[in-house]
């Protein structure tokens, strides 16, 4: 299994290269509310291409982005990936998407916001692997057992990946062998 990723932070602070790439591709940024939205969406499409979505052998892909990080997982069977940027917030956590046991686990964590994202990214990557949507959150199994995050949910295995500091990234797949992290430069993602 491979996980391709790109850090868009330099592009977001100096977007000239990205804007030049858009012009060279004949792409309009009008459909996007903000430049960072366009960069994340188009980087996801580029990672999909670079991960070999159009080539053989047939592969499953899952894409996620948050903040300046864009990730794309490629594997042979059902899989899902999700990444979230850890941002300080005083807003209450949306606990309604968690089971009672998950809420109790969260209450005992030293960093509740980060712990919530560890649960949330696992839930979202499970939904992607199973072909579900956010409306299916209530149907997911509890991901805490014995005070620990479970490494499996049914036939799917779960793993947290360390890609960039300040982000929580989770991956799930039916078969979870070694995961090859493949960083891509902005020049590879948006070549001029």
SVG drawing of the C-alpha trace seen along z (x, -y; Angstrom):
<svg xmlns="http://www.w3.org/2000/svg" viewBox="-28 -35 38 44">
<polyline fill="none" stroke="black" stroke-width="0.4" points="0.0,0.0 1.2,-3.5 0.3,-6.8 1.2,-9.8 1.2,-13.2 2.1,-16.8 2.6,-19.8 0.9,-22.8 2.1,-25.3 4.7,-27.0 2.2,-27.2 -0.4,-28.9 2.1,-31.6 3.4,-32.2 0.8,-31.0 2.4,-32.3 3.6,-28.8 0.1,-27.4 -1.5,-30.2 0.9,-29.7 0.1,-26.0 -3.7,-26.8 -3.2,-29.1 -1.0,-26.5 -3.8,-23.9 -6.6,-26.3 -8.2,-26.0 -10.5,-28.7 -10.5,-29.3 -13.9,-30.9 -15.7,-27.7 -13.8,-28.0 -14.5,-30.2 -10.9,-30.7 -7.4,-30.0 -6.6,-27.4 -9.8,-25.5 -8.7,-25.4 -5.2,-24.3 -6.4,-21.4 -9.0,-20.2 -6.7,-20.3 -3.7,-18.8 -6.0,-15.9 -6.8,-15.4 -3.1,-15.5 -2.2,-13.0 -4.9,-10.7 -3.3,-10.9 0.3,-10.5 -0.9,-7.5 -1.8,-5.7 -5.5,-5.9 -5.5,-5.6 -2.9,-2.9 -2.8,0.9 -3.2,2.8 -6.6,1.7 -6.2,-0.1 -8.4,-1.5 -7.8,-5.1 -8.8,-7.4 -8.1,-11.1 -8.2,-13.5 -7.0,-17.1 -7.0,-19.5 -5.1,-22.7 -2.0,-22.4 -1.8,-18.6 -3.2,-16.5 -3.0,-12.7 -3.9,-9.9 -3.8,-6.2 -3.5,-3.5 -4.1,0.2 -5.6,3.4 -8.8,3.6 -11.2,1.5 -9.4,-1.4 -9.9,-4.8 -7.7,-7.7 -8.5,-10.8 -6.4,-13.7 -7.3,-16.6 -5.2,-19.6 -5.0,-20.0 -6.3,-23.5 -6.7,-25.0 -10.4,-25.8 -12.6,-26.7 -15.7,-25.4 -17.2,-22.3 -16.3,-19.0 -19.2,-17.4 -19.7,-14.4 -23.0,-13.3 -21.0,-11.3 -19.3,-9.2 -20.5,-6.2 -20.8,-6.4 -17.6,-4.4 -15.8,-6.7 -17.0,-9.8 -15.6,-8.3 -12.3,-7.5 -12.1,-11.1 -12.9,-12.6 -9.8,-10.8 -7.4,-12.2 -4.9,-14.9 -5.4,-16.5 -9.1,-16.2 -9.0,-18.0 -6.2,-15.8 -7.8,-12.7 -11.1,-13.6 -9.4,-13.9 -7.8,-10.5 -11.3,-9.0 -12.8,-11.2 -10.2,-10.3 -10.6,-6.6 -14.4,-7.0 -14.1,-8.9 -11.6,-6.5 -13.9,-3.6 -16.8,-5.3 -14.7,-5.8 -13.5,-2.1 -17.1,-0.9 -18.5,-3.3 -20.6,-5.2 -21.2,-8.8 -21.5,-11.0 -25.1,-9.9 -23.8,-6.5 -21.7,-7.6 -24.3,-6.1 -23.8,-2.7 -20.1,-2.5 -18.8,-0.3 -17.3,-1.6 -13.6,-2.3 -12.6,-2.1 -12.1,1.1 -10.5,1.5 -9.5,-2.1 -7.6,-1.9 -8.3,-2.7 -9.1,0.5 -6.7,1.6 -9.6,3.2 -13.2,2.6 -14.7,5.7 -12.6,6.9 -10.8,3.6 -7.5,2.7 -6.8,-0.8 -3.5,-2.6 -2.4,-6.1 0.2,-7.7 2.8,-10.3 3.1,-12.5 3.3,-16.1 3.4,-17.6 0.1,-19.2 -2.0,-16.7 -3.7,-13.5 -3.9,-11.0 -5.6,-7.6 -5.7,-4.8 -7.8,-1.7 -7.7,1.3 -8.7,4.9 -5.1,6.0 -2.6,3.7 0.9,4.6 3.8,2.2 2.8,-1.4 5.1,-3.3 4.9,-7.0 5.7,-8.9 6.2,-12.6 5.7,-14.6 7.1,-18.1 5.0,-21.0 7.0,-20.7 5.8,-17.1 2.2,-17.9 2.0,-21.1 4.6,-20.8 5.1,-23.8"/>
</svg>
